[in-house]
Amino acid sequence: MLKIPDLHTHSTASDGTLTPTALVERAAAAGVETLALTDHDTLAGIAEAQTAADAAGLRLIPGVEVSVTWGGRTVHVVGLAVDTTCDTLLSGLAGLQAYRVWRAEEIGHRLARAGWDGALEGARRYAAGTLIGRTHFARFLVERGAAADVRDVFKRFLVSGKPGHVPGEWTTLEEALGWIHAAGGIAVIAHPARYGFTRSKMRRLLGELKECGGRGLEVVSGSHSKDDYYVYARHARDEGLLASAGSDYHGPEKPWIELGRLPPLPEGCTPVWTAPAFGTVRRAAA
């Protein structure tokens, strides 16, 4: 029986803690047969991950998790089976990467004003790639004893109204989907339960997604409860969207989210991996 693909993971190219090679090797050891690497706003880890996937006999789906501002909130859109050489996608992501550089500097300044000097340099030590995210600042602040764990840092320092918060000013939903589609990919709303939207607001988001050509919704996610699976399966069926599944794995530091442990999609869902775009992704040699 075909195992459930894991179509949402992160490496050190963004805010994961495993290199692309180590991520692929861990996935293969866990029995994952199809894996998407979807780092935040970058494709930098794909080439290394592909080499590791070829060696492990694992099928790699090139992907990216694009940051979007919609309805006054940050929403993430996963692009799956994208052409990593597409100039339109690469140019769009370059703009988000430049913004991330500015945002990291601004977070560093704001934390310094709150008494936490050296935060930018500390976050940079945790960022193996070129992108510095809020999670890297959180790891530094845990190291400094500012909080017990990363989740506590976010609550006390990095969310709205807290000293290190910088509001996200990302791309629009329409622009993000334009980049993904130019690269031949499938656009999927990531971990929808995390946004806390009302049912009507979620329907509005999914309606706009479809208007812009988006086709998928992440139904099974490491961020979702069992009840959430069925709530978003219903949304996918009602809106005629393909259902995706992904752990949103960032590393072994969160043992409750592991590669290779995704449950089946609820009945009545059409899996995103049955879409024709997936058939164009080459398979690793056995």
Rosetta blueprint (number, residue, H / E / L):
1 M L
2 L L
3 K L
4 I L
5 P L
6 D E
7 L L
8 H L
9 T E
10 H L
11 S L
12 T L
13 A L
14 S L
15 D L
16 G L
17 T L
18 L L
19 T L
20 P H
21 T H
22 A H
23 L H
24 V H
25 E H
26 R H
27 A H
28 A H
29 A H
30 A L
31 G L
32 V L
33 E L
34 T E
35 L E
36 A E
37 L E
38 T L
39 D L
40 H E
41 D L
42 T L
43 L L
44 A L
45 G L
46 I H
47 A H
48 E H
49 A H
50 Q H
51 T H
52 A H
53 A H
54 D H
55 A H
56 A H
57 G L
58 L L
59 R E
60 L E
61 I E
62 P E
63 G E
64 V E
65 E E
66 V E
67 S E
68 V E
69 T E
70 W E
71 G L
72 G L
73 R E
74 T E
75 V E
76 H E
77 V E
78 V E
79 G E
80 L E
81 A L
82 V L
83 D L
84 T L
85 T L
86 C L
87 D H
88 T H
89 L H
90 L H
91 S H
92 G H
93 L H
94 A H
95 G H
96 L H
97 Q H
98 A H
99 Y H
100 R H
101 V H
102 W H
103 R H
104 A H
105 E H
106 E H
107 I H
108 G H
109 H H
110 R H
111 L H
112 A H
113 R H
114 A L
115 G L
116 W L
117 D L
118 G L
119 A H
120 L H
121 E H
122 G H
123 A H
124 R H
125 R H
126 Y H
127 A L
128 A L
129 G L
130 T L
131 L L
132 I L
133 G L
134 R H
135 T H
136 H H
137 F H
138 A H
139 R H
140 F H
141 L H
142 V H
143 E H
144 R L
145 G L
146 A L
147 A L
148 A L
149 D L
150 V H
151 R H
152 D H
153 V H
154 F H
155 K H
156 R H
157 F H
158 L H
159 V L
160 S L
161 G L
162 K L
163 P L
164 G L
165 H L
166 V L
167 P L
168 G L
169 E L
170 W L
171 T E
172 T L
173 L H
174 E H
175 E H
176 A H
177 L H
178 G H
179 W H
180 I H
181 H H
182 A H
183 A L
184 G L
185 G L
186 I E
187 A E
188 V E
189 I E
190 A L
191 H L
192 P H
193 A H
194 R H
195 Y H
196 G L
197 F L
198 T L
199 R H
200 S H
201 K H
202 M H
203 R H
204 R H
205 L H
206 L H
207 G H
208 E H
209 L H
210 K H
211 E H
212 C L
213 G L
214 G L
215 R L
216 G E
217 L E
218 E E
219 V E
220 V E
221 S E
222 G L
223 S L
224 H L
225 S L
226 K H
227 D H
228 D H
229 Y H
230 Y H
231 V H
232 Y H
233 A H
234 R H
235 H H
236 A H
237 R H
238 D H
239 E H
240 G L
241 L L
242 L E
243 A E
244 S E
245 A E
246 G E
247 S L
248 D L
249 Y E
250 H L
251 G L
252 P L
253 E L
254 K L
255 P L
256 W L
257 I L
258 E L
259 L L
260 G L
261 R L
262 L L
263 P L
264 P L
265 L L
266 P L
267 E L
268 G L
269 C L
270 T L
271 P E
272 V H
273 W H
274 T H
275 A L
276 P H
277 A H
278 F H
279 G H
280 T L
281 V L
282 R L
283 R L
284 A L
285 A L
286 A L
